[in-house]
Amino acid sequence: MMKLRALYFCLFLSIASYAQTGNYFLSHFAPDEERFNIMCFDIVQDDRGVFYFATQAGALQFDGRNWDLIETAGTIYAIARSDNGDIYVAGSQGFGKITRDEFGVETYQVLYKQDGAEYIFQIITLSDRIYFLSESNLFEYSHSTGQVKVQAATDQTGAFVALHEIFGKVYVGTEVNGLFEIDSDRISRSSIGLSDSTALIFALKYNDRYLLGTDDNRIFTYKENKQLKEIKLEDAVYANAGVILNATWVNEKLIAIGTLRGGVMFVNPETGRTEEIINYNTGLRDNEVFALICDKNQNVWVAHAYGFTRIAPFLPFRSFRYYPGLEGNLLCAT
């Protein structure tokens, strides 16, 4: 009898040890493709919780139930929200912002128009200025005066490739000469600790620190004391194979990293431990992540070729659909 009880106890332990915890819960969204273009380059959420997506046809809007399109001039490649709640957009024919007409309908207001020879692909908002970046020009817009100042790329900088805000300062990443700091009308070399051969692809703030991502698939945290600390990714091989493109903070102990070929990696920024990988094998519609953002409820929204997916790391529901060996529909559970 004692042997039988011991056998049952060991069996219970083995079952508990291999219990499946499930994948993060996913919800998929896509507008009618006949009416809307879903090729998305950037995402932002306003104070009301409404999402705006930068697309080829304009600013695509989604309130959780209804889709709408705010038509703009040309393709929109970047979209951002300022501290006072204004939504700015930029693309192939300059930049502008979303305003309301006399009937309360949201519409596009042109702030700067260009001929489309070169497109603007990134926006950074500060309290009193908005910066827009193209390959050869940095535009500084004052929303108090409406004036636009332009700083052109030089032989020293080479082509501009990325725009960043770090502790209130604006930095521009260049094609061959590393990072430069923007100060009034002057562009000078930066000193945040990255080599000139390393391109900074994103800088994301959370409380008192920033998450930095570089073009060699490395992730760092950066604090105001200028301490640059690399996050040793547990699945660095997977990140290298997937190619890191973008990221977002979920909370102080979880970040989401978007990749070119591997979907989304959820990582603890303090330890580098992989909490979850959401890709085609675990329910994501496509492994190529165009853009991603964390919403007000700590859900991560991912743009891909088939529309948009909301990943809910903290929803108590879990998905068991994509475990190897499980096929068909689940009929019961205990």
Beta strands, then each sheet from edge to edge (+ up, - down):
strand 1: 23-29
strand 2: 40-45
strand 3: 51-55
strand 4: 58-62
strand 5: 67-71
strand 6: 76-81
strand 7: 87-91
strand 8: 94-100
strand 9: 106-113
strand 10: 120-125
strand 11: 129-134
strand 12: 137-142
strand 13: 148-152
strand 14: 160-166
strand 15: 169-174
strand 16: 179-183
strand 17: 186-189
strand 18: 200-206
strand 19: 209-214
strand 20: 219-223
strand 21: 228-231
strand 22: 244-251
strand 23: 254-259
strand 24: 264-267
strand 25: 274-278
strand 26: 291-294
strand 27: 300-304
strand 28: 307-312
strand 29: 318-319
sheet 1: 26+ 27- 28+ 1- 29+
sheet 2: 2+ 3- 4+ 5-
sheet 3: 6+ 7- 8+ 9-
sheet 4: 10+ 11- 12+ 13-
sheet 5: 14+ 15- 16+ 17-
sheet 6: 18+ 19- 20+ 21-
sheet 7: 22+ 23- 24+ 25-
end
